Amino acid sequence: MMSFDAALPVIFMALMGISMLVYVISDGYDLGVGLLMHRATPAEKDVLIASIGPFWDANETWLVLGVGILLVAFPKAHGLVLSQLYLPVTFMLIGLILRGVAFDFRVKARALRKPVWDKLFFAGSMIASLSQGWMLGRYISGFGEGWNYPLFAAAIALALPAAYALLGAAWLIMKTEGELQEKAIHWARLAWLPVVIGMVLISLATPWVSQTVRERWFALPEIIALMVIPVVTGVALVVARVVLDKSIVRKELCWLPFVLLIAVFVLGFVGLAYSIYPFVVIDRLTIWQAASSPAALKVILVGVCISVPAIAAYTVFSYWVFRGKATELTYA
């Protein structure tokens, strides 16, 4: 049986993974809304912004938490990861900062200049999404060298904005009504096929770029149990597409496409976790090699036991308070 000291790195790896998953889902939909801004009318853009207004800034708290855990709990991995991803991390931060500035300035800008801030909000969303996709691709491949690794990362960099746009459209289906909801349904239909094609191609390419992933997913009898993940993912995507053509998605089940897409992201996370465990950086550092000392982790765990429930409680509270349909964002 694993001792508590040996289990500590596993606990922190799980916390870091869950933090990043919550970030990808929560900030993913508001990045997706930003990517859809250019398709909306000026009046509709105000509603789009209002739909994410109470949440978008707090969503990024989970990114800070995940990176913070990486820094303090796995310092060796933190140095390796950021040294490999220095430029895309810089671009991601530029995109997130640009989004924040554009979000705050557009509500105070005169009507003549508001389109400029809308374009910058879209640009920041796109830069952040592309950067995150590139980072994910490089991380999954273990920062390998050779022509195929950057190509793999570029494929994910292009696929992730489409996934975010689909998630953002599903969010708008849930948070809006009338003509804008109809547009959101149309946007979701447009994004669905590129997302499915991207997921299929990336799923086929991942074993090609990583021998470790290939050995884990295509060994017997494990492959039989693991088939549940792609099968359920496929079912969720198909059901999400089918319900987009049903009238009930405009009423009682407006939340269903969003929930189904969350399930897709969660299943993808489970597959990724299985693929890389027990590594922090695949084929380079295990969680025990990269972890801080048990004494340090125990001290950090005290802070985590306070901060994580507080962040989770605030997140749940904010979503409960601002539940329901979005209306135009106004400032006193």
C-alpha positions, 0 to 999 in steps of 0.5 A: 500500500502506498504511504502518505508521503508517496501519495502526496505527489499523486494528490497534487497531480490530481489537483493540478489536472482537475484545476486545468480541466475546470479552466479549459471548460470554464474559460473555454466557453468564454473564449468561444464566445469571444471567437463568435463575436464577429458573427453577431450584430452590435446589439447582439455583441452586448448580450454575448458579453453580458453572458460571460460578464460575471464569470470570465475573469473568475474562470481564469483563477483555475489557470492560476491555481493549476500553474501555481500547483505546478510551480510549488509542487513540481518545481523541476517539471515547472522549469522544464515545461516553461522553458519549452513553452516560453513563447506560446505562454507569452502569446497566451498571456498577451491574448488574455490581457488583450481580452481583459482590456478590450472587455473593460474598455468596450463598455465605456467606449463611444459607439464609434470606437466600440467595434475596435474593442470588439475586434481586439476582444476577438483577436485576444480570444483567438491568440489565447486559444491558438497558444493553448492548443499549441502548448497542449500539442507540445506537452502531449508529445513530450516536447519531442524533436522532429518535423512531426511534433510541430505538425502535431502541435499545429493541428491541435492549435487549429482544432482547439479554437473550433472546440472552444467555438462549439462550446461557446455556441452551446453556452449561448444556446443555454443563456440566450433566447429568440433570434440570438439563440437561433444564431447560436444553434447555427454556429454550433452546427457549423463548428460541430463537423470541424471539431469531430474531424479534428478530434478523429485526426488527433486521436489517430495521430497521438499514438503516432507521435508518442510510443508511450501512448501507443503502447498503453492504448493498443495493448490487450486486454486494456484496449477493450476497457479503454474503448469505452472512452472514444465510444461514449465521446462519439455518442455524446457528440452525435447526440449533441448534434442531433438535439441541435435540430430539435425544437426542445433545445430552444426551450427546456433542454437548452442546457443539454448541448453544453452538458454533453460537450462538458462530458466530451472534455471530461472524457478527453481529460480522462484519456489524457490522464491515463496516457501520461500517468505516472509522468508529469512530462511524458517520458521525461519526469515522473510525478515523484521525480519532479515533486517537492519534498514530502515536508514541503508538500505537507505545508503546501497541502494546508494552503490548498485545503483552504484555497481550493474549497474557497475557489470552488465555493465562489465559483458555484455561488457566482454561477448560481447567482447569475443563472438564467438568461443573459440580458444586455450588460449595463454599467451604472 
